[in-house]
Amino acid sequence: MSSLAMQTPASPTVPATGPAQLPAVVPVYACEHGIDAEQLEAARIRLELLYGEVAADWPGFIARPGQYEMMQACLLTFLSAKSPEDEKRSGNHLAQLEAGTGTGKTVAYCLAALVAAEVLKKTVMVSTATVALQEQLIHKDLPRLSSIIPELTFDILKGRARYVCQSRMEGMIEGIVPGSELAGELQDLFADSRRPTASVVRDRQAAMRWFKSSAKKLNAGAWDGDIDSLAQSPNPQDWRQVQANAHACNGGQCEHFRNCAFFKARRQAAGATLQVVNHALVLATLQTDSSLIDAGNTLFVFDEAHHLPAIAAEQFPYRARLGASTRLLF
Ligand code: SF4
């Protein structure tokens, strides 16, 4: 696993020097950090080639010294990647890089990541803190890069809760439709003084209409089961009833497994060179859904890394009562 943490400094820095080649000390660095010299040379040549292609084909592209230096630093860090099975590598597999807005960080880390992924046969995961940056990557920067470099494929990786669970959706429809067993039970249940109010009944009917129309679209292939691809956001309460959920999922045992929206999206993302994700999902996955990310075979880039501490603090809170803890200690 190797990680890059990208940050934008408060006052942008502008490098004073021109584009630099990998410094002469690199072979020594490579040796010290367990990078194979031939692998490094092959990666360096490939990176130069890709950078040249981007410089030639990206409209209005300006080659910036800072971008070039960042790209080299990213490559060296990625090539020092260490996985749990690779204990021999003592490489410095974590880099914290800062660059001002407009330096071209995305191109720098994406090209380095693409080359390293090819050489090391690993997946690259680019994590962002904000939806704005994620949108910019998915809809602007990465399509433009991949139009120049077709080998660069990308996809977005979302948490389960963004996808519908077809099994739960069917359960909702079959369980509550008028005339069904559950509907009968519900009617009996409410046939006393706690009779549901008109607004509750109307809400249920609206929910049922939404479940049915969504199931129809899903079955007809007119909806991919991703909440974000719906023209209109569903009622949060309705969505909660049918969203995919690790605890309620039978995985391969489920009759919908092959066409399951979540597993389909996951398989599709796994085939991409670069997967875009967000910090909260990476951290949550490390805690719970560990199968979503193969950390030992992934090169991580944390863009907007300055948000990481706050998100980590939200993700891994631990509360202890001071009085009880003190009594335990003394
Ligand atoms: S595989 Fe899991 S998430 Fe997908 S439809 Fe089945 S139960 Fe739901």
Residues whose N, C-alpha, C, O or C-beta is under 5 A from the ligand:
A	BS01	SF4	C165 Q166 S167 A244 A248 C249 N250 G251 C254 H256 F257 C260
